[in-house]
Amino acid sequence: WDFNVKAPSFFGTAGLKMRVPTEGSIRPYVLGGLGFGSIDVNISEIDLGDVTETLIADGYLFREDIEATKMMWEVGGGVEVPVAAMHLDLGYRFGKFLGVEDANVSRAYGGVGVRF
């Protein structure tokens, strides 16, 4: 068997970002938050195509194990680096879905902001 499993997710969190006091111009920060996320697992086999519904119907999987909207938490940190009137924001975030085994979100990010 040659299975392919995709688990697209959609999530949103709200939280707090706290800057760590420093004497330099680079400003490190930590963050944390809570929110909700949705996971929808799709399983296919190279010759049979999408087998998700078949696996549920045959009792190998339960729908609540592969389709879920759950609370999630998130932690992370990063640095803001001033560049003239702008700043670069570089960081990392890790999020974990509650009540779903082995479902987490890990991401590194970068952004540009303008101060006004």
C-alpha positions in Angstrom: 0.0 0.0 0.0 1.1 3.5 -0.8 -0.8 6.0 1.4 -0.7 9.7 1.3 -2.1 11.7 4.3 -2.8 15.4 4.2 -4.0 17.3 7.2 -4.9 20.9 6.2 -5.6 23.1 9.2 -7.0 26.6 9.7 -6.5 28.4 13.0 -6.5 31.7 14.8 -5.2 32.8 18.1 -5.2 35.9 20.3 -2.6 36.6 22.9 0.0 38.7 24.4 3.4 39.8 23.2 5.9 41.0 25.9 9.1 42.8 24.9 12.2 41.9 27.0 13.9 45.0 28.3 17.3 45.6 26.8 19.7 48.5 26.5 20.4 48.0 22.7 18.2 48.8 19.8 17.4 45.1 19.1 14.2 44.3 21.0 13.6 40.6 21.8 10.1 39.4 22.8 8.2 36.4 24.0 4.5 35.7 23.2 1.7 33.3 24.1 -1.9 32.9 23.2 -5.1 30.8 23.0 -7.4 30.2 20.1 -9.2 27.7 18.0 -8.1 25.5 15.1 -9.7 23.2 12.6 -8.1 20.0 11.2 -9.5 17.9 8.3 -7.5 14.8 7.5 -7.7 13.3 4.0 -6.2 9.8 3.3 -5.6 8.6 -0.2 -4.0 5.5 -1.7 -2.0 5.8 -5.0 -4.2 3.2 -6.9 -7.5 3.6 -5.0 -7.7 7.4 -4.7 -9.4 9.0 -1.6 -10.1 6.2 0.9 -11.0 8.4 3.9 -14.8 7.6 3.9 -14.1 3.8 3.3 -11.8 3.7 6.3 -14.5 5.4 8.4 -17.2 3.1 7.1 -15.1 0.0 7.8 -14.5 1.1 11.4 -10.7 1.7 11.0 -11.1 5.4 11.8 -13.6 7.6 13.6 -14.7 10.9 12.0 -14.1 12.7 15.3 -10.4 11.6 15.1 -9.8 13.1 11.7 -12.2 16.1 11.6 -12.0 18.4 14.6 -12.3 22.0 15.7 -10.4 22.3 19.0 -8.9 24.9 21.2 -5.2 25.5 20.8 -2.4 27.3 22.6 0.6 29.0 21.1 4.0 30.1 22.4 7.0 31.8 20.7 9.5 34.5 20.6 11.5 36.7 18.3 13.3 40.0 17.8 12.4 43.3 16.3 15.4 45.0 14.6 15.0 48.8 13.7 15.9 49.8 10.2 15.3 53.6 9.7 11.6 54.3 10.2 10.8 50.5 9.8 11.6 47.4 11.7 12.2 43.8 10.8 10.3 41.2 12.9 11.9 37.7 12.9 10.5 35.0 15.1 9.3 31.5 15.8 5.9 30.2 17.0 4.8 26.7 18.2 1.1 25.9 18.5 -0.6 22.7 19.9 -4.2 21.6 19.4 -5.7 20.4 22.6 -7.3 16.9 22.6 -5.8 15.9 19.2 -2.8 13.6 19.4 0.2 14.7 17.4 -1.4 17.8 15.9 0.8 20.9 16.2 1.8 23.9 14.1 5.4 25.1 14.0 6.5 28.1 12.0 9.3 30.6 11.5 8.3 34.0 10.2 9.7 37.3 9.1 8.0 40.7 8.5 8.5 44.3 7.9 6.7 47.0 10.0 6.5 50.8 9.7 6.4 53.0 12.8 4.2 56.0 12.7 
